[in-house]
Amino acid sequence: MAAPERGQVTERRLIVERRPGEARAILLEDGFPVELRVERDADGSLVGALFWARIVRVVPSLPGAFVELGLDRPAFLPGDKLPGGGAPVEGAALLVQVTKDAREDKAPEITAAPSMPGRLGVWTPARAGISVSRQLAPAERARLSALLVDLLAPDEGIVVRSHAAGARREELAADIERLRAEHAALVTSAAGAKPPKRLDAAPGPVERVLAGLDAARLDEIILDDRVVFAALKHEFGERLVLEAPGAFERHGLADVFDDALDPRLTLPGGGEAVIETGLAGTLIDVNMGSAASRRGKAADAVRRLNLEAATAIARALRLRNIAGAILIDFVTMQNRDHRREVEGALAAAAAADPLGLEIHGWTRLGLLEATRRRALASIADLMLAPAGQRRAKTARTVALELLAALAATPFAPGRIELTLHPTVAAELKGPLAKALETAALGAGRPIALKLDGARDRESFDIASA
């Protein structure tokens, strides 16, 4: 199946499966999977969360301040993110919003000029300015801007989504008034609270999936969670569709996540690309494989293989959410025109990637250098654990997959017996104990764990005893 090119996408669909302990989602553009998302109950991003916080330390040399949010470590507030550009004062309380999650040794970043997402745009109560999506035609952008000038106070701003195309003045006004009311309620709540305190409700995994995508541009959102469906139906209307569990398999997408975790990428003509990601970056090695048996001139065969690889690699980077420094070792090409053609094919295939792929040229060793902007953890970082040259699934991932399999398995009367690795059992007895209890209630029978330390951690057996 050919992936859609930039500007030619006619349908964007999101399929979300709510599994025990997590939500997995596949974004489709014209039926082709282009992005994957995984959000877990206990591992949610805090980006967008609002806190009534307290400044605990000012660092003039940075400049900025460390702010207590009530998390395991303070957040960092850059000096240019202070309201009105004022100087921070230790002990002062202020309303802040998380803009970047904590990562390794870096504290989460915040702003004191929060934004409020609405149906038609993102309203900024302390940052003036009107910005309209460039996906709209110039005439429509000008029309919306003219309408918004009279609807916003001098210190307010808004970023208008592409979904606002054709919106009437009354619709824009209603969206802004609703956001003003929500912001006023937050300020009122903060005034009577002692910092630090989170002011907004923590979103669930499905809500975090939708927040991480431009949901306004989705033509259809398929869910299998009745509770979330009921909560979101008013916001998304007819675009929201409720289906029975098992949507991935029903739509022919059951293997998409496993394929995205496989380091080997099979190419249409018989070659392959091996994708290895380390701490310093990603190295991709293109091999001829069975494509070496093609008839014709060797240089033309190499050119065709590398063109196939360039297209497949660009799509794989987006699907797997690989970011940072990327080195691609194509099969050696002596012809400079062939090199330029392959570089152009990579750029063309990456044109639809919202995070972009910046191509920096060829090294003296003949490797093509590129970088992709980092926004979220890659699928491999979320689901696999480093283990020498092979990255195995974490015990948490296996435990969650076991619970999903358990929910889909019919049982005869009697006890259910799970045979599994001790590390997976530890997850089910610890962080996932409640999910296991829910699974037992759903099956209507007790569940016993049988530990087998000799088995592969990624395997398990489900049987009726």
C-alpha positions, 0 to 999 in steps of 0.5 A: 500500500502506498503512503499518501504524499503531503497535500494529498491526504483526503482522510485522517482516521485515528483508531484507539484501543483501550487496553488494561493499563494503557491506550494504544492508537494508530493514526491512518492517512488514507488508510495507511498507518503513519503514527503510533501512540502509547499512553499508560495509566501511570506514565502520563505526560504532564504537558499542558497541566496547570499548577498553582505553584511556588517559586523556591529558588531564583537563579539570575545567571540562567536566568530563571527560577525553580518552581515547586509543583508538588512533583518529585523535583522542581520545574524550571521557569525560564526568565522569558516565560514570566508574566509581563517579563517581571522578575521572579520572587522566592516564595511567590505563588503563581499559575503555571503550565507545563510545556516540557516533561522531565527527561533524564536529568532535566527538570520539567519546563513551565510557563507562567503564560498558560494557554487553554485549548478550545474547539476552534483554537488555543486561547492565550489569556496572557499573551496577545496576538492572532495566529491562524493556521497556514493550512487555510487559504489566505482569504479565509485566514484574513476573514477569521483574523478580522472577526477575532480582532473585536472578540479579544481583549488587548492582552489576549491572543489565540492560535486558530486551528484549521478546523475553524474554516468557515466558522461564524463570529458567534461560534468563535465568540462562544469558544472564547467565552467558554475558555475565559470561564474555565480560566476564571474558575482556575484562578478562583480555585487557585486563590483559595489553595495553598501551593503547590496544587494541580488545578486541572483534572489529570486526563486519562490515557485516551484523552492524552492520545487525543491531546498529543495529536491535532484532533481537530484535523481528524475525520474519524476517531474510533474508540472502544471505551464507552465511558470515554466515548460518552465524555467526548461525544459532545466535543467531537460529535459525529466524528467519534465512533464507538466500536467493540473491542478488537478494532486493530484486528478488525481493521487489519492492523493487528501487527502494526506495533510488532512490526514497528518494534522489529529492527529489520525493515523489509523492502518491496524489491527484496532488500532490507534496512536494519534500524538500530537506535542508541543513546547517541543516535540512530544508524540505519544500514541498507542491505541488498538481500535478495535484491542482489539477484535482480537482472540488469546493471549493478549500478541500476539495481543499487539505485532502485534498491536505495530509492525504495529504502529512502521512501521506506525509511522516511515513513518508518522514522515517523511511524516509530517516532525516531528522533535526534541524529540519524545516519543512513548507510545506503548501499554504496553508489559511485554515481553522484546523480544517483546519490542526489536522486536518493536524497531527493526521494528521502526528502519527498517521502518525509515531506508529510512528517509534521516533525520534519526531517532535516537532511544535512548531506553525505559524510566522507564515509558515504553516510547520509546525515539527517536529524528529526525533531524530538517531541515524544519518546519513540515506540521502542523507548516506551515498549522495549528495554535495552538488552545488549544488541537485542531490545526485549519487551519490558515486563510491564509491556508483557504483563499488559499484553497478557491482560489484553489476551486474557480479556479476549479469551473465553474460558470453561468453568473453573480456575484460570491459570497463568504460566509466566516469567517471575518478573511479569508476575511481579508487575501483575502483583504490584503496579497492575494488581488492580488491573488483574483483579478487574480481569478476574471479575470480568472473567468471573473466576479466580486467577492463579499465577504459576511462575516459570523462571526458565521461560522467555520473559516475553512468553506466557500461557493461559489455561483453565485449571 
